[in-house]
Every structure is written in C-alpha cells, then in structure tokens.
Amino acid sequence: MQQNANAGPLESLEQWEDFVQRRYDPNRKPEDFRKHDEESPAVVREFYRLNHMYQTREFVQQKKKQYLGLDRERMGVWEAMEYLNNLVDESDPDTDLSQIEHLLQTAESIRKDGHPRWMIATGLVHDLGKVLSLIGEPQWAVVGDTFPVGCEWSKTIVFHDYLAANPDSSNPQYQTLYGVYEPGCGLDNVDLSWGHDEYMYHVVKDYLPLEGLYMIRYHSFYPWHQDGAYHHLMDDQDRRMLPWVDKFNPYDLYSKSAERPNLEEVKPFYLDLINEFFPEKLRW
C-alpha cells in the first residue's frame, strides 16, 4: 500500500503556525471548534470544494460496490492504527495530530468519564476507516462531514455553496425533500456521501453493540446529529440511537488539543481492550 499524495494547496508556514496557535488552546470553549469558514486553512476549503463537487449518488454507490466486500486486506486494530500514523485529516480545522493520537485522545476521554468498555473500544476505532486514504483514495472521498445524496441538501451542510458544482444539483428528482427515499425509511436505507464512517461500520459491524455502530457510522453526519436536519428520513431505531451519537460526539470533537497521549503508557490497556472485542485480524 502506498500513501496517497493527493493534497490541496498549502498555506505559508507562518499562516499555518498562526492558525495552530489560535485553534489549539487546550482551554478552548466548545464554540471555538468546527470553524468551517473563511478563516479555515486553504487546504480545508479546497477539501470541501472537491468533496462537494464529486460526491454524487452514482459515485457513492460505486464506492460501496468497490469496498464493502471487505476483500482487500487483513489487518489487526493496532496494526491499522500504526498504519494511519502519517495521515493528517485535511478536512479538520481543529487538529493536526496524527490519527493514532486522535484515536487515543478520544478513547482516553471516554475512559476517564467511566463509560463502558464497548464505548471506549468504539472511540478507539471510530476513525480507522481512514485507511482508505492510504490505499489510494483522495481525502475528499474519505474524511469530512457526511450528507445524504439522492435528496435535497440541507443548508446546514458546511460550505453548502460548493454543492452548486455537484452534477446532482441538475437532477430534479434529487432536489426534493425526500428525493429517491420514502418518509421514515430509516438512515440504513439512505446513501450518505462516501467516506470512512460507512466503511468502518461494515468492518466492525459484527463486533460492537448497535449503539457503538451508530457512533461509528454517523459521527460525521453533523447535519443530522448536530443541526437537526433529515429527521424526516428517520425511523424508530434512528430516534433511539440518536442520543448515543450525541453522547459520543463531544469525545470525538472536544478531545482534540495540543496535548499528546503517552503511547507506551496506555498501550497495554488498549491491546487488552482490542483482544476483548475484535479478532486478531479484521477484513478490510
């Protein structure tokens, strides 16, 4: 496997350092996170321009066929975490930590608050689907906020104006409230923009409880769990699980800070946790 070299335009070192100094204060308030605006680095804005242009319904369905057979690799959880160590998420204006550090930050925050071991395990693996970026997929097809395709786009989607360049904007069927879906059809029957959430859900769906699977599958679906959009597509199971996604979200989002976890200190605990919930090798 080769790391994908596709990246957006970089800003000057001085601009980036200034951004980091303002955004990576460990004492930041919740409203200081997820600043998807003109202050975001150019690489973040370019990411969403590409993401919103190319994430069509046809593209999503093609990627599901390509990857959800899980017949490409076999890797253990810790192996996959180490594999991700060189990836920095271009869509995320809140952190430049490596992925293994973010996963451990998330899991450690959940652990600190005394939540069940299955939830700690969920935090540990929630972003591992980003291995797609290291096996040839551009980041706009892996990370970032997700949104439904095949129906109208909520105004709450970040950088909404970029969606005007998406070919689906010219399909009248896709630009109605329900589009190709039925009222209350359930999110399981809705195609979201393709990325690491859906992929990782399928990798671990046999090993975690439903609550954890919802956390993984929908943690990037901010228009739904943060902004209250697309509730007309929910079924009863989605309504029961939404509070669990809400419970998980602060650990994913607000654990991002400049403080790095001590890898060797926490590794024994997480190796034991991995052995409890997952097989030695997962299918990818």
HELIX and SHEET records of a PDB file:
HELIX    1   1 LEU A   13  ARG A   23  1                                  11    
HELIX    2   2 PRO A   30  ASP A   32  5                                   3    
HELIX    3   3 ALA A   42  TYR A   54  1                                  13    
HELIX    4   4 ARG A   57  TYR A   67  1                                  11    
HELIX    5   5 VAL A   77  TYR A   83  1                                   7    
HELIX    6   6 LEU A   84  ASN A   86  5                                   3    
HELIX    7   7 GLN A   99  LYS A  112  1                                  14    
HELIX    8   8 ARG A  117  VAL A  125  1                                   9    
HELIX    9   9 LEU A  128  LEU A  134  5                                   7    
HELIX   10  10 GLN A  139  ALA A  141  5                                   3    
HELIX   11  11 HIS A  160  ALA A  165  5                                   6    
HELIX   12  12 PRO A  167  SER A  170  5                                   4    
HELIX   13  13 PRO A  172  GLN A  175  5                                   4    
HELIX   14  14 LEU A  187  ASN A  189  5                                   3    
HELIX   15  15 HIS A  196  VAL A  204  1                                   9    
HELIX   16  16 LEU A  210  TYR A  218  1                                   9    
HELIX   17  17 TYR A  222  HIS A  225  1                                   4    
HELIX   18  18 HIS A  231  LEU A  233  5                                   3    
HELIX   19  19 ASP A  236  LEU A  253  1                                  18    
HELIX   20  20 LEU A  263  PHE A  277  1                                  15    
SHEET    1   A 2 ARG A  74  MET A  75  0                                        
SHEET    2   A 2 LEU A 282  ARG A 283 -1                                        
END                                                                             
